[in-house]
Amino acid sequence: MPVLNTLAVTLGGFLAGFIGTQLVTRALRLLYALLGKSTGEPQKYVPQRRLWTIPLLFLHPGVWVLVGVPFLGYLAYSGRVAAIWGWFVGGFILSVAYVSTLVLFALRKLKRKRASAAGA
């Protein structure tokens, strides 16, 4: 039964990684917008810096995921929490690696498609 429990926790970490990846990218996009940078989309107004709102970014759950998961991994590695949390963090990291690989392949395919359309 412990193998099934470990597999379930790893799968839970893998699924939490999908949600965590979206939260972190949303928080980074928000930070980018608060710094007054353009996202490349056409806008009706010029982006302005809103530096006073950056402390409010700490209320976003993506920032907590970005800080909490490595800290939980450290606690699991040092043995301060149960070993099952190490499997959760491992599943989370595996999910982030999987999503990153999918995004890189999609961008590579898009780049090839644009290059072939420009050359034709």
HELIX and SHEET records of a PDB file:
HELIX    1   1 PRO A    2  LEU A   34  1                                  33    
HELIX    2   2 LEU A   51  LEU A   59  5                                   9    
HELIX    3   3 PRO A   61  SER A   78  1                                  18    
HELIX    4   4 ILE A   84  GLY A  119  1                                  36    
END                                                                             
